[in-house]
Each structure stands twice: as C-alpha cells, then as structure tokens.
Amino acid sequence: MKTIRVVLADDHTLVRRGLSSLLASDGFISVVGEAKDGRELAKKVKDLKPDIALVDISMPLLNGIDAMPKIRRLSPGTRVIILSMFSDDAYIAQAWEHGAWGYVLKDEAPEQLIEAICVVAAGEKCFPMDPVPVVARDPLSPREREVLQLLVEGKKNSEIASVMMRSLHTVRNHRARLMRKLGAHSAAELVQAAEEMGVVQFPRPKDSDEYTEDTASVQRKA
C-alpha cells in the first residue's frame, strides 16, 4: 500500500504531537509537516505537496475554511480533511462548499480518523452526514474574509498589511468595504456583525473549551 503523506494544521502543539503519534502508528501514514496557523499551512502545502492536509477550523491568521482555496491553488492534488470540535450543520456545509474531502469531529474514536484519511486518499469523500447547502450567499470576498479574521484577532491595519503582504492603503480599502457591507460604524460593531453572520471562525482560548464573553470582549478591541 502506498504511503499517505499528511500535513497537520492545528494551533495547539500537544494536539499536533498527539495526532502525529497516532497517525504514525498506522504504518501507512506519514506526517511530513506541521503548521500552527492557516498561513503556515499554505506554505507547508506549497513546499511539500502532501496527499492530505488535516486541518483544524479555528486557527489564527487564517482559519481552516478560508485556507482551502489557497491549498487548492498551491497544490491541486492535496485533499483537505477538516478536523473540528464543531458539529454544527453550518460548519460541515461550509467545509463541503469550500472543497473539503472530509470532516471528522475531534471527539470521534482515533480509528475513525485513520479510516477517513484512507477513504479520502482513495478518492472518496467522508462526511459525518449529508451536508445541508448554505442558502445565504457569503457577502464577502476571500480577501475581505482574511482581513476580517485578522481584525477579529485584534491586529492593527499595519500588522494586517504585513501578514497579508499588502499595502496599508489596500488594507484600509478592504476595511472600509467591510464596514459598508456589514453595516458597521466601529471595529466593535464590525466584529459583532462577523460573529452574528458566522462569516469567520473565532479562535477559542487555548486553555478552555468555552468561548466566553471575556474572550469576545478582548477580540472586539480590534
């Protein structure tokens, strides 16, 4: 059996190490790279051209959903499996519509993850249920979604320009369009609108499974 080459992407080091050990125990899966955020993931995929990218949804700088178009462009042969704690139909549907080949919940048995990787590597999709199509059209462009996530994370315009390798002028234009499209008049309203519309995945605290009001208030200081 051909070895399945995998890149792992999760912002928790212990999770990546645990997954790496688990997959290595299978004997037919080789973890060739790890990434702690969506942008590092894109670079790893470009350099390594893995068969599978095992991707968490909630990652800093670029979430798993928005990383998928970049992965398809940089390595068309790489198939994405989303590994997530979110079992909501909306997340599963977003993953399907953005081109994911599989969706595995983090509370599933380890054997199910290995099976999903083998199924996807063989050319079949692997989802926990038939995804319900997202009816509402996303009003934001991919670039606007990227800027929005970085704003949610509290980054300034200059920091966003550096991360995205774009001019400050371009970032300001994106921010102005975001405010117009989402009907926001301040950074706090922009973040609140993004949360209500579900157009970005908010990173969860590293030491808690709960997304608290305190966390939200910090993110809204963008």
Order of alpha helices (4+ residues) and beta strands (2+ residues): beta-alpha-beta-alpha-beta-alpha-beta-alpha-beta-alpha-alpha-alpha-alpha-alpha-alpha
